[in-house]
Structures are given as C-alpha cells and as structure tokens.
Amino acid sequence: MAEFKVGQVVEGRPRTVTLDRMRGFSGWPRRDIHTDEEMARASGLPGAIASGTMSEAYLVGLMLDVFGDDWIRHGRMELTFIKPVQPGDIVVPRGRIEEVAPGDGETCATVAIWCENQRGEHVVVGTAWARLNGSPRR
C-alpha cells in the first residue's frame, strides 16, 4: 500500500471550460442554462454556466488518479457547489489528505477536495473518502 501523509496535496490537470464542452457534457441540442446563453441570461445569469457535474467529474478523475481501483470499488464524496463555472474558466481539481486511519479492518483516507478557477476561487468544495487497500497510480 502506498504511503499517504496528512497534509499531502494532490492536484489534477487544469481544464479549460468552453461552451462547446459544456454543451457536449449537458446534452446539446437540449436547451437550458448549461447550453444556451439566452436562456441563462433570461434566468438572471451572466451567461451559460457549466453543470456542477462537470466539476464533480474532474474531482472523480483526480480521485481515480490518486487511489486507482480502490476509488472505483470503495470511494465516495460529498460536495457543495459554491460558484458557477463559465466558458473560458480554467478549473483545477485539488485535494489535501486530512486523515489516514484504520477503519473496519482497512486503512481509510479522508481528503478535503475542491476545484478552483483561474482566479483561485473555489467553485466546488467537499470531502472524499477512500479505502487504501492497493497502490495509487501516482
């Protein structure tokens, strides 16, 4: 099993969010605040915003990179979406190991996770948990 240390920071690759990617992710040609600029503005938004599940997917990818198959079998996360992501934003998934402790006969990690934009603003925050039976891919 790989060693994880409390305070260790993990980071995924930066993702540039585009309207085309937002549309592909959210089911274009379906029209909603995630795919249509006019509908978003009519809803009081400055323009189309990315679905929160896009940021969630970036965090799941980070957890897969860090914990590998252990994440697929046993991982879970809880998230709070706090700021919209718009076309042109660059989103980076990050995490910090908060605890590594035995639990139910296995070692478990608790990870503070978030995505931030190019201005350093958190757009989603949360906590992830993973059992550490195997080795991470990193």
Biotite code that builds the C-alpha atoms (Angstrom):
import biotite.structure as struc

atoms = struc.array([
    struc.Atom([0.000, 0.000, 0.000], chain_id="A", res_id=1, res_name="MET", atom_name="CA", element="C"),
    struc.Atom([1.285, 3.454, -0.854], chain_id="A", res_id=2, res_name="ALA", atom_name="CA", element="C"),
    struc.Atom([2.016, 5.893, 1.919], chain_id="A", res_id=3, res_name="GLU", atom_name="CA", element="C"),
    struc.Atom([-0.212, 8.930, 2.205], chain_id="A", res_id=4, res_name="PHE", atom_name="CA", element="C"),
    struc.Atom([0.671, 11.671, 4.647], chain_id="A", res_id=5, res_name="LYS", atom_name="CA", element="C"),
    struc.Atom([-1.692, 14.054, 6.377], chain_id="A", res_id=6, res_name="VAL", atom_name="CA", element="C"),
    struc.Atom([-1.339, 17.431, 4.711], chain_id="A", res_id=7, res_name="GLY", atom_name="CA", element="C"),
    struc.Atom([-0.208, 15.933, 1.391], chain_id="A", res_id=8, res_name="GLN", atom_name="CA", element="C"),
    struc.Atom([-1.695, 17.883, -1.530], chain_id="A", res_id=9, res_name="VAL", atom_name="CA", element="C"),
    struc.Atom([-2.799, 16.229, -4.775], chain_id="A", res_id=10, res_name="VAL", atom_name="CA", element="C"),
    struc.Atom([-3.677, 18.087, -7.953], chain_id="A", res_id=11, res_name="GLU", atom_name="CA", element="C"),
    struc.Atom([-5.254, 17.208, -11.271], chain_id="A", res_id=12, res_name="GLY", atom_name="CA", element="C"),
    struc.Atom([-4.567, 18.846, -14.577], chain_id="A", res_id=13, res_name="ARG", atom_name="CA", element="C"),
    struc.Atom([-6.115, 22.226, -15.406], chain_id="A", res_id=14, res_name="PRO", atom_name="CA", element="C"),
    struc.Atom([-9.233, 22.028, -17.579], chain_id="A", res_id=15, res_name="ARG", atom_name="CA", element="C"),
    struc.Atom([-10.309, 24.889, -19.816], chain_id="A", res_id=16, res_name="THR", atom_name="CA", element="C"),
    struc.Atom([-14.105, 25.036, -19.890], chain_id="A", res_id=17, res_name="VAL", atom_name="CA", element="C"),
    struc.Atom([-15.618, 26.006, -23.236], chain_id="A", res_id=18, res_name="THR", atom_name="CA", element="C"),
    struc.Atom([-19.217, 26.438, -24.316], chain_id="A", res_id=19, res_name="LEU", atom_name="CA", element="C"),
    struc.Atom([-18.748, 23.535, -26.742], chain_id="A", res_id=20, res_name="ASP", atom_name="CA", element="C"),
    struc.Atom([-17.562, 21.261, -23.906], chain_id="A", res_id=21, res_name="ARG", atom_name="CA", element="C"),
    struc.Atom([-20.410, 22.438, -21.696], chain_id="A", res_id=22, res_name="MET", atom_name="CA", element="C"),
    struc.Atom([-22.885, 21.640, -24.461], chain_id="A", res_id=23, res_name="ARG", atom_name="CA", element="C"),
    struc.Atom([-21.364, 18.227, -25.091], chain_id="A", res_id=24, res_name="GLY", atom_name="CA", element="C"),
    struc.Atom([-21.464, 17.409, -21.397], chain_id="A", res_id=25, res_name="PHE", atom_name="CA", element="C"),
    struc.Atom([-25.020, 18.701, -20.872], chain_id="A", res_id=26, res_name="SER", atom_name="CA", element="C"),
    struc.Atom([-26.789, 17.139, -23.842], chain_id="A", res_id=27, res_name="GLY", atom_name="CA", element="C"),
    struc.Atom([-26.903, 19.739, -26.604], chain_id="A", res_id=28, res_name="TRP", atom_name="CA", element="C"),
    struc.Atom([-29.149, 20.389, -28.507], chain_id="A", res_id=29, res_name="PRO", atom_name="CA", element="C"),
    struc.Atom([-31.250, 20.350, -25.342], chain_id="A", res_id=30, res_name="ARG", atom_name="CA", element="C"),
    struc.Atom([-31.561, 23.989, -24.332], chain_id="A", res_id=31, res_name="ARG", atom_name="CA", element="C"),
    struc.Atom([-31.089, 25.046, -20.728], chain_id="A", res_id=32, res_name="ASP", atom_name="CA", element="C"),
    struc.Atom([-28.847, 27.308, -18.613], chain_id="A", res_id=33, res_name="ILE", atom_name="CA", element="C"),
    struc.Atom([-25.916, 24.959, -19.289], chain_id="A", res_id=34, res_name="HIS", atom_name="CA", element="C"),
    struc.Atom([-26.163, 25.024, -23.075], chain_id="A", res_id=35, res_name="THR", atom_name="CA", element="C"),
    struc.Atom([-27.923, 28.231, -24.139], chain_id="A", res_id=36, res_name="ASP", atom_name="CA", element="C"),
    struc.Atom([-26.616, 31.748, -23.478], chain_id="A", res_id=37, res_name="GLU", atom_name="CA", element="C"),
    struc.Atom([-30.040, 33.386, -23.963], chain_id="A", res_id=38, res_name="GLU", atom_name="CA", element="C"),
    struc.Atom([-31.835, 31.019, -21.589], chain_id="A", res_id=39, res_name="MET", atom_name="CA", element="C"),
    struc.Atom([-29.133, 31.554, -18.982], chain_id="A", res_id=40, res_name="ALA", atom_name="CA", element="C"),
    struc.Atom([-29.406, 35.355, -19.239], chain_id="A", res_id=41, res_name="ARG", atom_name="CA", element="C"),
    struc.Atom([-33.213, 35.126, -19.057], chain_id="A", res_id=42, res_name="ALA", atom_name="CA", element="C"),
    struc.Atom([-32.683, 33.240, -15.771], chain_id="A", res_id=43, res_name="SER", atom_name="CA", element="C"),
    struc.Atom([-30.612, 36.088, -14.344], chain_id="A", res_id=44, res_name="GLY", atom_name="CA", element="C"),
    struc.Atom([-27.187, 34.616, -15.059], chain_id="A", res_id=45, res_name="LEU", atom_name="CA", element="C"),
    struc.Atom([-24.450, 36.455, -16.942], chain_id="A", res_id=46, res_name="PRO", atom_name="CA", element="C"),
    struc.Atom([-24.377, 33.624, -19.497], chain_id="A", res_id=47, res_name="GLY", atom_name="CA", element="C"),
    struc.Atom([-24.376, 29.851, -19.715], chain_id="A", res_id=48, res_name="ALA", atom_name="CA", element="C"),
    struc.Atom([-22.847, 28.077, -16.716], chain_id="A", res_id=49, res_name="ILE", atom_name="CA", element="C"),
    struc.Atom([-21.280, 24.642, -16.588], chain_id="A", res_id=50, res_name="ALA", atom_name="CA", element="C"),
    struc.Atom([-23.216, 21.836, -14.982], chain_id="A", res_id=51, res_name="SER", atom_name="CA", element="C"),
    struc.Atom([-21.946, 21.143, -11.480], chain_id="A", res_id=52, res_name="GLY", atom_name="CA", element="C"),
    struc.Atom([-21.382, 17.557, -12.518], chain_id="A", res_id=53, res_name="THR", atom_name="CA", element="C"),
    struc.Atom([-18.548, 18.727, -14.794], chain_id="A", res_id=54, res_name="MET", atom_name="CA", element="C"),
    struc.Atom([-16.557, 19.865, -11.759], chain_id="A", res_id=55, res_name="SER", atom_name="CA", element="C"),
    struc.Atom([-17.624, 16.703, -9.956], chain_id="A", res_id=56, res_name="GLU", atom_name="CA", element="C"),
    struc.Atom([-16.254, 14.646, -12.861], chain_id="A", res_id=57, res_name="ALA", atom_name="CA", element="C"),
    struc.Atom([-12.904, 16.458, -12.606], chain_id="A", res_id=58, res_name="TYR", atom_name="CA", element="C"),
    struc.Atom([-12.748, 15.553, -8.903], chain_id="A", res_id=59, res_name="LEU", atom_name="CA", element="C"),
    struc.Atom([-13.681, 11.923, -9.576], chain_id="A", res_id=60, res_name="VAL", atom_name="CA", element="C"),
    struc.Atom([-10.859, 11.822, -12.141], chain_id="A", res_id=61, res_name="GLY", atom_name="CA", element="C"),
    struc.Atom([-8.441, 13.149, -9.536], chain_id="A", res_id=62, res_name="LEU", atom_name="CA", element="C"),
    struc.Atom([-9.545, 10.516, -7.009], chain_id="A", res_id=63, res_name="MET", atom_name="CA", element="C"),
    struc.Atom([-9.098, 7.803, -9.657], chain_id="A", res_id=64, res_name="LEU", atom_name="CA", element="C"),
    struc.Atom([-5.580, 9.073, -10.386], chain_id="A", res_id=65, res_name="ASP", atom_name="CA", element="C"),
    struc.Atom([-4.691, 9.076, -6.689], chain_id="A", res_id=66, res_name="VAL", atom_name="CA", element="C"),
    struc.Atom([-6.457, 5.945, -5.402], chain_id="A", res_id=67, res_name="PHE", atom_name="CA", element="C"),
    struc.Atom([-6.935, 3.861, -8.564], chain_id="A", res_id=68, res_name="GLY", atom_name="CA", element="C"),
    struc.Atom([-9.202, 0.846, -8.339], chain_id="A", res_id=69, res_name="ASP", atom_name="CA", element="C"),
    struc.Atom([-9.742, 1.407, -4.608], chain_id="A", res_id=70, res_name="ASP", atom_name="CA", element="C"),
    struc.Atom([-11.704, 4.527, -5.529], chain_id="A", res_id=71, res_name="TRP", atom_name="CA", element="C"),
    struc.Atom([-13.843, 2.657, -8.062], chain_id="A", res_id=72, res_name="ILE", atom_name="CA", element="C"),
    struc.Atom([-14.759, -0.007, -5.515], chain_id="A", res_id=73, res_name="ARG", atom_name="CA", element="C"),
    struc.Atom([-14.987, 1.965, -2.295], chain_id="A", res_id=74, res_name="HIS", atom_name="CA", element="C"),
    struc.Atom([-14.717, 5.717, -2.848], chain_id="A", res_id=75, res_name="GLY", atom_name="CA", element="C"),
    struc.Atom([-17.357, 8.294, -2.064], chain_id="A", res_id=76, res_name="ARG", atom_name="CA", element="C"),
    struc.Atom([-17.624, 12.051, -1.889], chain_id="A", res_id=77, res_name="MET", atom_name="CA", element="C"),
    struc.Atom([-19.899, 14.807, -0.697], chain_id="A", res_id=78, res_name="GLU", atom_name="CA", element="C"),
    struc.Atom([-19.817, 18.156, -2.493], chain_id="A", res_id=79, res_name="LEU", atom_name="CA", element="C"),
    struc.Atom([-21.153, 21.687, -2.211], chain_id="A", res_id=80, res_name="THR", atom_name="CA", element="C"),
    struc.Atom([-21.280, 23.825, -5.349], chain_id="A", res_id=81, res_name="PHE", atom_name="CA", element="C"),
    struc.Atom([-20.473, 27.404, -4.386], chain_id="A", res_id=82, res_name="ILE", atom_name="CA", element="C"),
    struc.Atom([-19.663, 29.387, -7.534], chain_id="A", res_id=83, res_name="LYS", atom_name="CA", element="C"),
    struc.Atom([-20.677, 28.976, -11.186], chain_id="A", res_id=84, res_name="PRO", atom_name="CA", element="C"),
    struc.Atom([-18.168, 27.975, -13.822], chain_id="A", res_id=85, res_name="VAL", atom_name="CA", element="C"),
    struc.Atom([-18.436, 29.863, -17.110], chain_id="A", res_id=86, res_name="GLN", atom_name="CA", element="C"),
    struc.Atom([-16.933, 29.428, -20.567], chain_id="A", res_id=87, res_name="PRO", atom_name="CA", element="C"),
    struc.Atom([-13.300, 30.487, -20.500], chain_id="A", res_id=88, res_name="GLY", atom_name="CA", element="C"),
    struc.Atom([-12.748, 29.471, -16.889], chain_id="A", res_id=89, res_name="ASP", atom_name="CA", element="C"),
    struc.Atom([-9.807, 27.195, -16.149], chain_id="A", res_id=90, res_name="ILE", atom_name="CA", element="C"),
    struc.Atom([-10.728, 24.683, -13.451], chain_id="A", res_id=91, res_name="VAL", atom_name="CA", element="C"),
    struc.Atom([-8.166, 22.732, -11.415], chain_id="A", res_id=92, res_name="VAL", atom_name="CA", element="C"),
    struc.Atom([-9.219, 19.817, -9.160], chain_id="A", res_id=93, res_name="PRO", atom_name="CA", element="C"),
    struc.Atom([-7.243, 19.603, -5.910], chain_id="A", res_id=94, res_name="ARG", atom_name="CA", element="C"),
    struc.Atom([-7.242, 17.708, -2.664], chain_id="A", res_id=95, res_name="GLY", atom_name="CA", element="C"),
    struc.Atom([-5.451, 17.546, 0.671], chain_id="A", res_id=96, res_name="ARG", atom_name="CA", element="C"),
    struc.Atom([-5.154, 14.386, 2.749], chain_id="A", res_id=97, res_name="ILE", atom_name="CA", element="C"),
    struc.Atom([-6.813, 15.235, 6.060], chain_id="A", res_id=98, res_name="GLU", atom_name="CA", element="C"),
    struc.Atom([-6.672, 11.856, 7.803], chain_id="A", res_id=99, res_name="GLU", atom_name="CA", element="C"),
    struc.Atom([-5.266, 8.380, 7.260], chain_id="A", res_id=100, res_name="VAL", atom_name="CA", element="C"),
    struc.Atom([-6.699, 5.990, 9.815], chain_id="A", res_id=101, res_name="ALA", atom_name="CA", element="C"),
    struc.Atom([-7.654, 2.367, 10.311], chain_id="A", res_id=102, res_name="PRO", atom_name="CA", element="C"),
    struc.Atom([-11.341, 1.604, 9.941], chain_id="A", res_id=103, res_name="GLY", atom_name="CA", element="C"),
    struc.Atom([-13.276, -1.658, 9.621], chain_id="A", res_id=104, res_name="ASP", atom_name="CA", element="C"),
    struc.Atom([-10.046, -3.631, 9.264], chain_id="A", res_id=105, res_name="GLY", atom_name="CA", element="C"),
    struc.Atom([-8.745, -1.393, 6.481], chain_id="A", res_id=106, res_name="GLU", atom_name="CA", element="C"),
    struc.Atom([-6.908, 1.887, 6.242], chain_id="A", res_id=107, res_name="THR", atom_name="CA", element="C"),
    struc.Atom([-9.106, 4.776, 5.121], chain_id="A", res_id=108, res_name="CYS", atom_name="CA", element="C"),
    struc.Atom([-8.188, 8.246, 3.853], chain_id="A", res_id=109, res_name="ALA", atom_name="CA", element="C"),
    struc.Atom([-10.247, 11.392, 4.269], chain_id="A", res_id=110, res_name="THR", atom_name="CA", element="C"),
    struc.Atom([-9.487, 14.037, 1.661], chain_id="A", res_id=111, res_name="VAL", atom_name="CA", element="C"),
    struc.Atom([-10.602, 17.669, 1.548], chain_id="A", res_id=112, res_name="ALA", atom_name="CA", element="C"),
    struc.Atom([-11.366, 18.241, -2.148], chain_id="A", res_id=113, res_name="ILE", atom_name="CA", element="C"),
    struc.Atom([-12.143, 21.275, -4.238], chain_id="A", res_id=114, res_name="TRP", atom_name="CA", element="C"),
    struc.Atom([-11.980, 22.763, -7.694], chain_id="A", res_id=115, res_name="CYS", atom_name="CA", element="C"),
    struc.Atom([-10.762, 26.287, -8.149], chain_id="A", res_id=116, res_name="GLU", atom_name="CA", element="C"),
    struc.Atom([-10.818, 28.610, -11.122], chain_id="A", res_id=117, res_name="ASN", atom_name="CA", element="C"),
    struc.Atom([-8.013, 30.664, -12.638], chain_id="A", res_id=118, res_name="GLN", atom_name="CA", element="C"),
    struc.Atom([-8.648, 33.412, -10.068], chain_id="A", res_id=119, res_name="ARG", atom_name="CA", element="C"),
    struc.Atom([-8.043, 30.986, -7.193], chain_id="A", res_id=120, res_name="GLY", atom_name="CA", element="C"),
    struc.Atom([-11.746, 30.987, -6.272], chain_id="A", res_id=121, res_name="GLU", atom_name="CA", element="C"),
    struc.Atom([-13.246, 27.727, -5.096], chain_id="A", res_id=122, res_name="HIS", atom_name="CA", element="C"),
    struc.Atom([-16.160, 26.687, -7.289], chain_id="A", res_id=123, res_name="VAL", atom_name="CA", element="C"),
    struc.Atom([-16.915, 23.387, -5.514], chain_id="A", res_id=124, res_name="VAL", atom_name="CA", element="C"),
    struc.Atom([-15.731, 22.075, -2.145], chain_id="A", res_id=125, res_name="VAL", atom_name="CA", element="C"),
    struc.Atom([-16.222, 18.807, -0.342], chain_id="A", res_id=126, res_name="GLY", atom_name="CA", element="C"),
    struc.Atom([-14.832, 15.699, 1.262], chain_id="A", res_id=127, res_name="THR", atom_name="CA", element="C"),
    struc.Atom([-13.855, 12.367, -0.243], chain_id="A", res_id=128, res_name="ALA", atom_name="CA", element="C"),
    struc.Atom([-13.225, 9.058, 1.479], chain_id="A", res_id=129, res_name="TRP", atom_name="CA", element="C"),
    struc.Atom([-11.274, 6.098, 0.146], chain_id="A", res_id=130, res_name="ALA", atom_name="CA", element="C"),
    struc.Atom([-10.128, 2.735, 1.440], chain_id="A", res_id=131, res_name="ARG", atom_name="CA", element="C"),
    struc.Atom([-6.428, 2.160, 0.890], chain_id="A", res_id=132, res_name="LEU", atom_name="CA", element="C"),
    struc.Atom([-6.055, -1.492, 0.020], chain_id="A", res_id=133, res_name="ASN", atom_name="CA", element="C"),
    struc.Atom([-3.942, -1.137, -3.106], chain_id="A", res_id=134, res_name="GLY", atom_name="CA", element="C"),
    struc.Atom([-1.464, 1.295, -4.543], chain_id="A", res_id=135, res_name="SER", atom_name="CA", element="C"),
    struc.Atom([-2.338, 4.633, -6.095], chain_id="A", res_id=136, res_name="PRO", atom_name="CA", element="C"),
    struc.Atom([-1.446, 5.237, -9.706], chain_id="A", res_id=137, res_name="ARG", atom_name="CA", element="C"),
    struc.Atom([0.581, 8.388, -8.872], chain_id="A", res_id=138, res_name="ARG", atom_name="CA", element="C"),
])
